[in-house]
C-alpha cells in the first residue's frame, strides 16, 4: 500500500497523517501505542460482558466472533467515513476508489485474524495458569 501513502499519486496524505509530515507523524507515533491499548481495553470490556458464553464456544466460533468484531463492526460498519467503511465508500473523495476500500478492508481482516489468534492464545494460557 506504499503507493497510496507516498509519491505523486498518493491519496492518503490528502486526509491522513503520513510519514511525509515529520512533526505530525512523530505525534501520531507517540500516541499510537496508548491508543492501541485503549482499543484493546474497549474490546476486552465487551468480551467481559459475554465471557461466560464466549468461553463455552468452540475455537472456530470464538475466532468468528473476534474477527467479526474487528472486520465488520470495526471496519466495514464503522460509524465514520474512513477507508474501508461503508460510510467512507459514500463520503470519501473519488481518488479513494472502491478497490482501495476493499484492499484496506482485506488488510483489516488479516490483522483481525492475527489479533484474534494472539488473544485466544493468551486467554487460553491465562486460564490454564489460573487453574493451577
Secondary structure by P-SEA (a helix, b strand, c coil): cccccccccccccccccccccaaaaaaaaaaaaaaaaaaaaaaaaaaaaaaaaaaaccaaaaaaaaaaaccccccccccccccccccccccccccccaaaaaaaaaaaaaaaaaaaaaaaaaaaaaaaaaac
